[in-house]
Amino acid sequence: MPSPQLPPQAVAAPPIAKKGIHTSHIHGTTRSDDYFWLRDKSDPEVVAYLEAENAYAEAALQPFETLATELYDEMLSHIKQTDLSVPYRLGEYLYYSRTEEGKQYPILARKRGSNEAPEQITIDLNVLAEGHPYLGIGAYKISPDGNVLAYSLDTTGYRQYTLRLRDLRTNADLPDAIERVGDVVWARDNRTFFYTTEDAVSKRRDKFWRREIGAAGATLVYEESDERYDVGAAISNDREIVFVASYSKATTHWQTLRADRPLGALVPILPRSEGHRYSLEHHGSSFYILTNRGAENFRLVSAPDDAPEEKNWRDVVPERPDVFIGDIDAFEGHLVLHVRSGGYSNLEVLDLETLALTPVACEEAAHTISGQMNPEFHTGVYRFAYTSFVTPASVYELDLRTLERTLLKRTEVPGFDPSRYATEITHATSADGASVPISVVRRADLPLDGSSAMLLYGYGSYGISIDPTFSVPRLVLLDRGITFAIAHIRGGGELGERWRTAGHLQRKLNTFADFIAAAEHATKTGYTSPDRLAIEGGSAGGLLVSTVANMRPDLFAAVVSHVPFVDVVNTMLDATLPLTTGEYLEWGDPNVVADYDYMMRYSPYDNVRPQNYPATLVKVSLHDSQVPYWEGAKLVAKLRVLRSDSNPLYLVTNFGAGHGGSSGRYDHLREVAFDDAFLLREIVG
């Protein structure tokens, strides 16, 4: 879609960050960081610089404000703004969420016994958001008798949650308020609850507590001293066992206590063993253990719950080389396995009587399937969500005995006709010969002659899989002739554990090689051409797109980078920053010479050099606890003085959000519309 061009004289020169003097020494070298000073957000000069960058971007993109508004309005036209989720049963109540047109946040509610009963609002997030630029909900846990709700809120975006208790008989909050809370679990006595908390500096969840409603204080049950590990807590689906996990990127260690004996001591499942990753569920008198012991893609075993040591393991589902088992759900007569095969997610149902294992059929090759809320143990049905590039989010109920399924709800998308779009799976060959899957969606009438624009997305870290899902905001790009694709690159989990480990630590360069191969494949097969190809990623995906922009700037016309992890070496050298030490197992420890040298080969901030770069939009959030705002800010500052081109380069800071951007649904859509207007200008014209 043609867009008006902005007369160069109408926009002031971009802000140029001052250079400071900051040096450090490691491995016999001296490191100089001209923009280290940008780390201090309490410094008025830092705030002034970020505000100047925002003003510059706003002025430069002002001629496209009409387009951004048009895109926003079009997105809204595809959304049923007043809507209702599918209720799920927990105890005597049906729980659900609903949205109302014009309101930013969902309303959480329940009905007793049936859908015809009167509604009780448990939390109206719109009310709680009043006076706050941001609102995120963490825990939402109902006591077993249904009388008390434990919920936690973050009002800054820093992912720092405060836990409160609400008496649902009166809808009044109790005096209890606990800071920095993570997971919450109720004991069966309806008085005692457990929770984890994070360290104030490192943000590592390191403590597990027990407390009673109304008590003046809490009892520390467990503290994890190893800085590589976080602590999590959950309850088994039969509500019998409280699980406490210590987990790093490479190892898990589980302890348990009986939910009906909240004063009991924690009992380890197995001795901690470096490299042993496992999860578990409880059923009857057994634990079902999903383990990587002797099984790279994991296998399922069972053991008596009073003697779960390895000598008592019994094989239930052996390892399969082409199937990765990621999780299990336990019910009275069945287990549901969450698996990946061929690059995509699936579910398998295990009959505990016959041990027959049956996959759930999926109509589309490129799809996403996942479990919904299934809190009832004594049930013969299972709720799951299904979506694809062209299938809006759908909720099904699966009969666990017959595997017949019933569609309960498909999100209504006004004006959407799936027949207008084509989806494909294609493969690129990476530098070392690896075959990289690419999921593609495009308007069906587009020619494959290189004339179309494309947005290529990627992540490729932590074993996280980026799966094909339906997106209303994406429709406005598809309808304007932009093809969208996801490169399922190494470092992600799409093809199992081996795929993950082939893209981390000192194999990380495979991640970038795969993405470059995907981009080259898209141009060679006629999906697009380099002057019409944009790339996008966030967080570790921001690292991805910033790295390949350094390596192959000629291959891309535009880059959109959200909250990017780009100052890799400096960040990983600073153990005082939140999360750093736990990340050594993903990226390496730069205090080790070999790791330092390898990270220096790709760290985006360290590899900016004089060359032509694509048009670039970098977006950061001031209260981001995962990737500090200064990483993206420093990258842009360095690019401004070193690049040899005059292509657009923008830094946009959200002063009222965290890692995920704006929390309100309308605010989020406006952010996406802004990004899309930038993309349309750069790759459609």
Secondary structure, DSSP 4 states (H G I P E B T S, - for coil): ---PPPPGGGSPPPP-PPP---EEEETTEEEE-TTGGGG-TTSHHHHHHHHHHHHHHHHHHGGGHHHHHHHHHHHHHTS-SSEEPPPEEETTEEEEEEE-TT-SS-EEEEEESSTTSPEEEEEEHHHHTTT-S--EEEEEEE-TTS-EEEEEEESSSS---EEEEEETTTTEEEEEEEESEEEEEE-TTSSEEEEEEE-TTT--EEEEEEEETT-S--EEEEE---TT-EEEEEE-TTS-EEEEEEE-SS-EEEEEEETT-TTSPPEESS---TT--EEEEEETTEEEEEE-TT-TT-EEEEEETT--SGGG-EEEE--BTTBEEEEEEE-SSEEEEEEEETTEEEEEEEETTT--EEEPP-SSSS-EEEE-----SS-SEEEEEEE-SSS--EEEEEETTT--EEEEEE---TT--GGGEEEEEEEEE-TTS-EEEEEEEEETT--SSS-SEEEEE----TT--------HHHHHHHTTTEEEEEE--TTSSTT-HHHHHTTSGGGTHHHHHHHHHHHHHHHHTTS--GGGEEEEEETHHHHHHHHHHHH-GGG-SEEEEES----HHHHHH-TTSTTTGGGHHHH--TTSHHHHHHHHTT-GGGG--SS---EEEEEEETT-SSS-HHHHHHHHHHHHHH------EEEEEETT-BTTB--SHHHHHHHHHHHHHHHHHHHT-
